[in-house]
Amino acid sequence: MGFYSEHCLPRLLDFACGMGPIEAQRRLVVPAARGRVLEVGMGSGLNLPFYDPDRVELVWGLEPSAGMRARAAKRVAGAGVPVRWLDLPSEQIPLENDSVDTVLLTYTLCTIADWQRALDEMRRVLKPGGLLLFSEHGAAPDAGVRRWQDRLNPFWRRAFGGCNLNRPVPRLLESGGFHLREMESGYLLSPRFAGFNYWGAASIR
């Protein structure tokens, strides 16, 4: 990893992913987590204040970036739930089959290179009856906005650590073997090309 990836990018992502509308999404989605939780792409720990300690036994924080883990250190130390780091990418989850009650996916699916393999891994570790909770930005429903997403995506991906503007989140989750139990969507941020979000809950088919 270079200087930008390990020092500059964690600060940039911590700021961008901590903006008011995004924090409101975390506050909406995270409290539904229960039991043993796998948070995929824990990043700088922005979800930690919103876990319900009466419902959550343990959080495994999957985060391959040493820079992001360092950025999260204070939040982990002050968390109301126990946290164990897993410093591997999403395509390699070092947990046993059917070992997780909740998978939490917030503003992470956009950056995973092999999203199919990563979703296969999430499905493998999620218990039958467990939930995948998600809040993700992605492809907008308006053709004009999508055209801008497609044009800007190569430059955006290089600047923001592999983040893609135009991933069709519902289709990816369904292709990964998940059933969308509930989902909402809408523009949360401006500019619109970066502001369309999907959030809800999915289970194994």
Rosetta blueprint (number, residue, H / E / L):
1 M L
2 G L
3 F H
4 Y H
5 S H
6 E H
7 H H
8 C H
9 L H
10 P H
11 R H
12 L H
13 L H
14 D H
15 F H
16 A H
17 C L
18 G L
19 M L
20 G H
21 P H
22 I H
23 E H
24 A H
25 Q H
26 R H
27 R H
28 L H
29 V H
30 V H
31 P H
32 A H
33 A L
34 R L
35 G E
36 R E
37 V E
38 L E
39 E E
40 V E
41 G L
42 M L
43 G L
44 S L
45 G L
46 L L
47 N L
48 L H
49 P H
50 F H
51 Y L
52 D L
53 P L
54 D L
55 R L
56 V E
57 E E
58 L E
59 V E
60 W E
61 G E
62 L E
63 E L
64 P L
65 S L
66 A H
67 G H
68 M H
69 R H
70 A H
71 R H
72 A H
73 A H
74 K H
75 R H
76 V H
77 A H
78 G L
79 A L
80 G L
81 V L
82 P L
83 V E
84 R E
85 W E
86 L E
87 D L
88 L L
89 P L
90 S L
91 E L
92 Q L
93 I L
94 P L
95 L L
96 E L
97 N L
98 D L
99 S L
100 V E
101 D E
102 T E
103 V E
104 L E
105 L E
106 T E
107 Y L
108 T L
109 L L
110 C L
111 T L
112 I L
113 A L
114 D L
115 W H
116 Q H
117 R H
118 A H
119 L H
120 D H
121 E H
122 M H
123 R H
124 R H
125 V H
126 L E
127 K E
128 P E
129 G E
130 G E
131 L E
132 L E
133 L E
134 F E
135 S E
136 E E
137 H E
138 G L
139 A L
140 A L
141 P L
142 D L
143 A H
144 G H
145 V H
146 R H
147 R H
148 W H
149 Q H
150 D H
151 R H
152 L H
153 N H
154 P H
155 F H
156 W H
157 R H
158 R H
159 A H
160 F L
161 G L
162 G L
163 C L
164 N L
165 L L
166 N L
167 R L
168 P L
169 V H
170 P H
171 R H
172 L H
173 L H
174 E H
175 S H
176 G L
177 G L
178 F E
179 H E
180 L E
181 R E
182 E E
183 M E
184 E E
185 S E
186 G E
187 Y E
188 L L
189 L L
190 S L
191 P L
192 R H
193 F H
194 A H
195 G L
196 F E
197 N E
198 Y E
199 W E
200 G E
201 A E
202 A E
203 S E
204 I E
205 R L
